[in-house]
C-alpha cells in the first residue's frame, strides 16, 4: 500500500510540475483547495473573485471536504504535494540527524493549534483585501511557481527558507503547525467514516505503529485512531507485526476534537 | 467491520473524479454585459455567436475583452466565461458583421511598455 501511496504522490507532483511549467491548459494554482476556501470567503465578504481562481478551486475544495468526511485527511497523506515534500524532508532529517526530532507531546499538542491562528489571520486579510493574500507565504505556490508572480519579494524568500528548514528540524512541521487547509479539514476529519482501530488483546505494544506514523499520533495508545490529523496513510497497518491487531474499520463513534 | 485497505485509494480516485461534475456547478460567468435591449432590432437579424478566445482567462481579462465592444453598434449582449475561455455574444447582423466582431476581438493590445501584443486569439468560433 505504501507503494500505491507513493505512486499517487509522485503522479500528483508530476502533474503539478507539468502545469507549473505552462504545458497544460490550466494554472497549477487552479487545483489548490485552499484557494477555493479563500475565494469562497472573499466572495461572501467582498463579493469578488480574483483572477487566480477558477471553478476547479471550488470543485477541489468541496471534493477534499467530502474525502475528509469519508477517509480523514487522506488528501494530506496521499495527494498534497506539500505533504509529500515534508515527508521527504522528514526522511532527510533522519539521514542527517540519525533520529526524528519531535517536540514533547504536551508542547506538540498545543503547537498544533497554531494552524487555527494562521487560518484566522489569512481569512482576516482575505476579507480586508479580497485577494489571495496567502499566495506569497504558501509553500505550494512558492515552490511550484519558482517564486513567481504573486510572491512578496524577500519576505517570501525568508518564509520559504524558514518553512523548509523547519521541515528539516521538526518532522512534518508545516502540516502539523501551520497549514490553514488542515485547520479547515479538522472539523470534517474527526467524524470521518473510516478509521484505524487497534485490537488491544492482540497488541504486543511493540510500538512499531508509533514509529511509522508520519504525524506521531501514537496509535499504540489509542483504541480507535480518531485523531483529526490521521491521514489514513496506513503506514501503521503495514508496520504492525501482529495480524489483525490494527485494522481499517468504520468509525461510527463521535469523539471530541483533541488538542 | 474490517475494510480492505484498497478502499482508501478507491475513495480518493472517486473524489478526484467527482471534481469534474462539481467544477461544472461553479462555472460562473466572469463578466456579463447587456449593451442594448434589442428593442429596435428585427428578430431575424439577431444572431448568437460562441467564441473560444485565448486570453480570456480571468475576471480582469474578461472585463477588458467585453469592454472592447462598448462603442461598437449592433452588439446586444455579451457573456464571458473565464474558466472555458468562452465568450457568448448576441448581435444585430444588420449593423455589425462577423468579420468586424473578429477584428475587434483580435485587435492588438498595447502593453504598459508601449508595444503591441496579440493578446486575444480566437481559437474557435461557432454561430448558433
Interface residues (C-beta under 8 A of the other chain):
Chain A: X1 X4 X5 X8 X49 X50 X51 X52 X53 X54 X55 X56 X58 X59 X60 X62 X63 X64 X66 X67 X70 X71 X74 X75 X78 X79 X194 X232 X234 X237 X247 X248 X249 X250
Chain B: X1 X2 X3 X4 X5 X6 X7 X8 X9 X11 X12 X15 X16 X18 X19 X20 X22 X23 X24 X25 X26 X27 X28 X57 X58 X59 X60 X61 X82 X83
